[in-house]
């Protein structure tokens, strides 16, 4: 039995690059800066820069809602590939093929999107909570909701 699973949380180093294959399939690439859990001898926290690829509708959503500095969670698998570079030498690439991309920034940080677009398309929007909360109080539906306010948590308090 083989297992290949990657789960990352980090910030985008630049805006998502959305392209389309010759057949019209959307593919997005981005790099996540993921902090290491320990500090170096100088007391500084280092980061790893992980290349990620996501396909189809999730690719379009990532390009639409994520930008440089956005906090994102990625669930996928590690994949290696190679190709011939312009200089004729073989180039080897290892990247995460994302099966799921979660947008972890608070909605208020997406100020460039209008309210109607967020309600219709942004994951975990308030309109979705209003439509399916029959028999449940708001706290039963989302125990982490805080009415759109910022949650103050330092990296040291996170379990990962």
C-alpha positions as CSV (number, residue, x, y, z in Angstrom):
1,X,0.0,0.0,0.0
2,X,1.3,3.4,-1.0
3,X,0.4,6.8,0.5
4,X,1.1,10.2,-1.0
5,X,-0.7,13.0,0.9
6,X,0.3,16.6,1.4
7,X,-1.5,19.1,3.6
8,X,-0.1,22.7,3.7
9,X,-1.1,26.1,5.2
10,X,0.8,29.1,4.0
11,X,0.7,32.5,2.3
12,X,0.9,33.0,-1.5
13,X,4.2,34.6,-2.6
14,X,2.6,36.2,-5.7
15,X,-0.8,36.3,-7.5
16,X,-2.1,33.0,-8.9
17,X,-1.1,32.3,-12.5
18,X,-4.2,31.0,-14.4
19,X,-3.7,29.4,-17.8
20,X,-5.6,27.0,-20.0
21,X,-4.5,23.9,-21.8
22,X,-4.9,23.6,-25.6
23,X,-8.2,21.8,-24.8
24,X,-9.4,24.7,-22.7
25,X,-8.9,23.1,-19.2
26,X,-8.1,25.7,-16.6
27,X,-4.8,25.2,-14.6
28,X,-3.5,27.5,-11.9
29,X,-0.1,27.6,-10.4
30,X,1.1,29.4,-7.2
31,X,3.8,29.2,-4.6
32,X,3.0,28.9,-0.9
33,X,5.4,30.1,1.7
34,X,5.0,27.7,4.6
35,X,6.7,28.5,8.0
36,X,8.8,25.9,9.6
37,X,7.8,24.9,13.1
38,X,11.2,25.7,14.6
39,X,13.6,28.7,14.5
40,X,17.2,28.8,13.2
41,X,20.2,29.5,15.5
42,X,19.6,33.3,15.1
43,X,16.0,32.8,16.5
44,X,14.4,33.5,13.1
45,X,11.6,31.4,11.6
46,X,12.4,30.1,8.2
47,X,9.9,29.2,5.5
48,X,9.8,26.6,2.6
49,X,8.4,27.7,-0.7
50,X,6.2,25.0,-2.2
51,X,5.0,25.1,-5.8
52,X,1.3,24.1,-6.2
53,X,-0.8,23.2,-9.2
54,X,-4.6,23.1,-9.2
55,X,-7.0,22.2,-12.1
56,X,-10.4,23.0,-13.5
57,X,-13.0,24.9,-11.4
58,X,-10.8,25.0,-8.2
59,X,-8.1,26.6,-10.4
60,X,-10.6,29.3,-11.5
61,X,-11.7,29.9,-7.9
62,X,-8.1,30.2,-6.7
63,X,-7.3,32.8,-9.4
64,X,-10.4,34.7,-8.5
65,X,-10.2,34.8,-4.7
66,X,-6.5,34.4,-3.8
67,X,-3.8,37.0,-4.3
68,X,-0.3,37.7,-3.1
69,X,-0.2,37.4,0.7
70,X,-3.5,35.4,1.0
71,X,-3.5,32.6,3.6
72,X,-4.5,29.3,1.9
73,X,-4.7,25.6,2.8
74,X,-3.8,23.0,0.2
75,X,-4.7,19.3,0.3
76,X,-3.2,17.2,-2.4
77,X,-0.3,14.9,-3.4
78,X,3.3,15.3,-4.3
79,X,4.3,14.7,-7.9
80,X,7.6,14.8,-9.8
81,X,8.0,15.4,-13.5
82,X,10.8,16.4,-15.9
83,X,11.1,18.2,-19.2
84,X,13.8,19.4,-21.5
85,X,14.8,23.0,-20.8
86,X,15.6,25.6,-23.5
87,X,19.3,24.8,-23.0
88,X,18.7,21.2,-23.9
89,X,19.3,20.0,-20.3
90,X,16.7,17.9,-18.4
91,X,14.8,19.9,-15.8
92,X,13.3,18.1,-12.8
93,X,10.3,19.6,-10.9
94,X,8.5,18.5,-7.8
95,X,5.2,20.1,-7.0
96,X,2.0,19.6,-5.1
97,X,-1.0,18.6,-7.2
98,X,-3.8,20.2,-5.2
99,X,-7.1,18.4,-4.9
100,X,-8.5,21.1,-2.6
101,X,-7.6,24.7,-1.9
102,X,-9.2,26.4,1.1
103,X,-9.3,30.2,1.3
104,X,-8.4,30.9,5.0
105,X,-8.3,34.7,5.0
106,X,-11.3,36.5,6.6
107,X,-13.9,37.6,4.0
108,X,-13.3,41.3,4.9
109,X,-9.8,41.0,3.4
110,X,-11.3,40.5,0.0
111,X,-12.5,44.1,-0.2
112,X,-11.9,44.2,-4.0
113,X,-14.8,41.8,-4.5
114,X,-18.3,43.1,-4.2
115,X,-20.8,41.7,-1.6
116,X,-23.1,39.9,-4.2
117,X,-20.2,38.0,-5.7
118,X,-19.0,36.8,-2.3
119,X,-22.5,35.7,-1.3
120,X,-22.9,33.7,-4.5
121,X,-19.5,32.2,-5.0
122,X,-17.2,32.5,-1.9
123,X,-16.9,29.4,0.2
124,X,-18.6,29.5,3.6
125,X,-20.6,32.7,2.7
126,X,-23.2,34.0,5.1
127,X,-26.0,33.4,2.5
128,X,-25.2,29.7,2.6
129,X,-25.5,29.7,6.4
130,X,-28.9,31.5,6.2
131,X,-30.3,29.0,3.7
132,X,-29.5,25.7,5.5
133,X,-29.8,26.5,9.2
134,X,-33.2,24.9,9.8
135,X,-33.3,23.7,13.4
136,X,-29.8,24.9,14.3
137,X,-28.6,28.0,16.0
138,X,-25.8,30.0,14.3
139,X,-23.3,28.7,16.9
140,X,-24.3,25.1,16.2
141,X,-23.7,25.7,12.5
142,X,-20.2,27.2,12.7
143,X,-18.5,27.0,16.1
144,X,-15.6,29.2,14.7
145,X,-17.8,32.0,13.4
146,X,-17.2,35.4,15.0
147,X,-19.5,37.6,12.8
148,X,-16.7,38.6,10.4
149,X,-14.3,39.9,13.1
150,X,-10.6,39.1,13.1
151,X,-9.4,36.2,15.3
152,X,-6.1,36.9,17.0
153,X,-4.0,33.8,16.9
154,X,-0.2,33.8,16.7
155,X,1.7,31.1,14.8
156,X,3.0,29.7,18.1
157,X,-0.6,28.9,19.2
158,X,-1.3,26.7,16.2
159,X,-0.9,22.9,16.6
160,X,0.9,22.6,13.2
